[in-house]
Amino acid sequence: MIHKEELHCLYCASNDLVKNGKSANGTQRWRCNNCKKGFRFDYRYNACKAGIKEKIIEMTMNSSGVRDIGRVLGISKDTVCSVLKKNASNEPILPDKAGKCTNAVIGN
């Protein structure tokens, strides 16, 4: 019995994929002929998985601490801090006490 799975690009959802070698730990790498991006379908480290960065931002907005986020998601607290620092340019706009909308500045 042969089992065939339809693979799609994580970025453009195209199914025009070719094998692109193996990573250092032996997992298969893929390359999309449509968008020319390379990726893997399975990652050993949780921080590389799809959707983790969005979860970090969401948990931060729900008042979870850095250590708590790292523990829940199974990633390093340093990785959580790195993602939050990179996202600092996309600061949320929050109303102040006077009702005016300003950019939220964290750490100043």
Secondary structure in CASP SS format (residue, H / E / C, confidence):
PFRMAT SS
TARGET T0000
AUTHOR 0000-0000-0000
METHOD secondary structure of the structure
MODEL  1
M C 1.00
I C 1.00
H C 1.00
K C 1.00
E C 1.00
E C 1.00
L C 1.00
H C 1.00
C C 1.00
L C 1.00
Y C 1.00
C C 1.00
A C 1.00
S C 1.00
N C 1.00
D C 1.00
L E 1.00
V E 1.00
K E 1.00
N E 1.00
G E 1.00
K E 1.00
S C 1.00
A C 1.00
N C 1.00
G C 1.00
T C 1.00
Q E 1.00
R E 1.00
W E 1.00
R E 1.00
C E 1.00
N C 1.00
N C 1.00
C C 1.00
K C 1.00
K C 1.00
G E 1.00
F E 1.00
R E 1.00
F C 1.00
D C 1.00
Y C 1.00
R C 1.00
Y C 1.00
N H 1.00
A H 1.00
C H 1.00
K C 1.00
A C 1.00
G C 1.00
I H 1.00
K H 1.00
E H 1.00
K H 1.00
I H 1.00
I H 1.00
E H 1.00
M H 1.00
T H 1.00
M H 1.00
N C 1.00
S C 1.00
S C 1.00
G C 1.00
V H 1.00
R H 1.00
D H 1.00
I H 1.00
G H 1.00
R H 1.00
V H 1.00
L H 1.00
G C 1.00
I C 1.00
S C 1.00
K H 1.00
D H 1.00
T H 1.00
V H 1.00
C H 1.00
S H 1.00
V H 1.00
L H 1.00
K H 1.00
K H 1.00
N H 1.00
A H 1.00
S H 1.00
N H 1.00
E C 1.00
P C 1.00
I E 1.00
L E 1.00
P E 1.00
D C 1.00
K C 1.00
A C 1.00
G C 1.00
K C 1.00
C E 1.00
T E 1.00
N E 1.00
A C 1.00
V C 1.00
I C 1.00
G C 1.00
N C 1.00
END
